[in-house]
Amino acid sequence: MFEKIKHRFRVMRAVAFVTYKEWSAYRTHSMVSIFVGPVYFLVQYYIWSAVYSGESSINGMSLSQMLSYFCATMLINYLTMDFADWNLQMLIRTGKFITFSLRPMNHMFFALSQKAGHRVLGLLFEFIPCFMIFFFIFHIDVLPANLLYAMLSIAMAFMMNFFIHYSIGMVAFWMVQSSSIRNFFSLCEGIFSGSLIPLVFFPKSLQMASFFLPFQYTTFLPAMVYTGSYTLADITLPIPQVLLLQFIAVIVAGIVCRVLYAVSLKHFTGVGA
C-alpha cells in the first residue's frame, strides 16, 4: 500500500514538473496578473469606498475587512484556479481522450497532476508578486490570520475546484461540445462563490442555500478562513468547524466526481479519432 502511494506521488510529481516546464515557456501569460490583480483591486477599492461612505460596517464587515477579503479571494484564486473542464472537453471533442485508455493512469489523476504543476507557476508568478504589491504598496493586511488553517483551507479549495471543474468537463461525454454548459457554470460560480461579492450580502435564503452548493467552498469559505472569521446566514462558526465543513464538502464532491467519471467512460465514442 505504501509503495503504491509512493509510486503515485512520483508519477504526480513527474507530470507536475513537465507541466510546469511547459507553461513556464509562457510565463508572461501568468505575469499579466501582476497588472490585472492590482487594477481589479483599485476598482473594488473605489466602489466599496463609495458604498461605505458614512458607514463603519455593512453586514458585519468593515471597509478594511472588505478590502482584505477581496485581496484574499484574488490570492487564493491564483493557487486554486482550474482549467480541467476546458481541457477535458477539448480532448473528448477531438477524440484525443482515447489515448488515455492506453496509459497506465486514468485521466482524472493526470489532470490533477497537471493542475499541481500549473499552480506552482501561479504561486511563483502570480501569488507572490501580487501579495507583495497588496502588502507593501497598498498596505492591505493580507497576512493570514492563522497560516496552518489558511493552508489547509486553500488545499481543500484546490481539490474542490478541481472536482467541480472536472465534473463540468465530463458533460462533454454526452454533449461533445459543452461550452454553453461551461459558460452557464462560470456565471453561477462567479455569483455564488463569493468572488464578485461576499455571500453575506445575499438574501438569507441564498446564504442558507450556499451551504449545500459547492461554490462557496472554493472562494468565500477559504477567504474567510484566511481572514480569521466565518459568518454566513447569521451562523458564526469557529474556524476548526469551518474546516471540517469544507472537508466534508470536498469528500462528497470527490465521490460524485469519481462516480461520474466511471459512468462517463461508458459514453465515450471517440468522436474525432
Summary of the structure (lengths in Angstrom):
residues: 273
radius of gyration: 19.5
end to end distance: 36.5
largest distance: 63.9
contacts: 851
relative contact order: 0.13
helix: 75%
strand: 2%
